[in-house]
Amino acid sequence: MTTDDLLARHRAVLPAWMPLYYQEPIEIVSGAGCRVTDARGRTYLDFFGGVLTTMIGYDIPEIREAVERQLRTGVVHTSTLYLIRQQVELAEKIARLSGIPDPRVFFTNSGTEANEAALLVATNHRRSHQILAVRNSYHGRSYAAMGITGHRSWSASALNPLQVSWLHSGDRLRGLLSRLDPEQHVEAAVDDLREVLATQTSGDVAALIAEPIQGVGGFVHAPDGLLGAWKKVLDETGILLISDEVQTGWGRTGEHFWGYQAHDVVPDLLTFAKGIGNGFALAGVVGRAEVLNEVHATSFSTYGGNPVSTAAGNAVIDYLLDHDLQANAARVGAILGDGLRTAVADRGIVGEVRGKGLMLAVEFVQPGSREPNTAATVAVFEECRRGGLLVGKGGLYGNVLRMGPPLTLTEDEAREGLAVLVDAITKVDGA
């Protein structure tokens, strides 16, 4: 069967709102390390990792062997009504790494479910359905998660079980606080929080949920320290802080294991997903026991934390720590980030190169302005593919290239991908 045949079948049975990348969509049929091969036999260097999910890379023996050991037991699923050794062991590791005092861990299948669980326990704990969220954010595709998503193109429904009040984003290219230096930005954002609490809420807010670096929003992030400054205000009335670490966790930023650690703060709840399963469905929330225990009815996740996924998760964390992939993200990410800033920052179509570690983005603008340039973004995106490099897209206006390679990316692979990126941007800018 050809790729064209598969595309026709896809369009015949799957919903139209499920996007496919590229003018000529590809089917990935195999992978090894940081590379994948499509059905036509073309191999690509993967700088997107299934949306930052294939965090350790493809066909990693330690992860494959851990999953195969579990499969050989014949037990793929029991539900959480029974003890699951792999789940308990993984929860212990995540609790220890979380930095949260007296932590408890609840496993789900996706980041959306993890954020739903965090909202459930936060609203129960505070006896309030009022939530503070951040503009340009993305937290998932369920009703509540969409309700706290401040990004129109990803908010597929106006229905919302929560009362949401919005804070300014950390966008430093065109956001309302973008003209301020970092210290002034934090001060203005704190003033904004106080005003929102005074004018848009009844005071008894449940929680503020924020991504340390906004993923779908185009890897936008506020100055370091903002979450800590916000937390001081929240603590005055007991409002909880939820750090959505679905994309920023596990050392991806290079400088810290969790994104929140750049902000001199410890959240009350932390949600995680994506990279922890390295492709297996695994996610969850970790938080203080007094908060996470606030579910006053029978509740569990049928598949969350199942034996196979948690076997993979244990192997992922062990590999991550044993190989110090956080340090690798810092070292290799600097090659990419610094290289891009040096090579393309003065290109007319490049508005900003930003990010941390192996979480990097390039925002494209109309030359001589800050106006979004979606056409240039698409052109660079396609040129990267032609050059053998897979990257992602995002941003509020669809004008951002996103890169989240596996944390196992080597220095040579970083330079290889950098060369393709620079060539693609140069071609489009000169066209």
Secondary structure, DSSP 8 states (H G I E B T S, - for coil): --HHHHHHHHHHHS-TTS--SSSS---EEEEEBTEEEETTS-EEEESSHHHHT--S-BS-HHHHHHHHHHHHTT-S---TTS--HHHHHHHHHHHHHH--SSEEEEEESSHHHHHHHHHHHHHHHHT--EEEEEBT----SSHHHHHT-B-GGG------SSEEEEE----SSSSTTTTS-HHHHHHHHHHHHHHHHHHHS-S---EEEE-SSBTTTTSB---TTHHHHHHHHHTTTT-EEEEE-TTTTTTTTSS-SSGGGGGS---SEEEE-GGGGTTS--EEEEEEHHHHT---S----SSTT-HHHHHHHHHHHHHHHHTTHHHHHHHHHHHHHHHHHHHHTTSTTEEEEEEETTEEEEEEB-TTS--B-HHHHHHHHHHHHHTTEE-EEESTTS-EEEE---TT--HHHHHHHHHHHHHHHHHHHH-
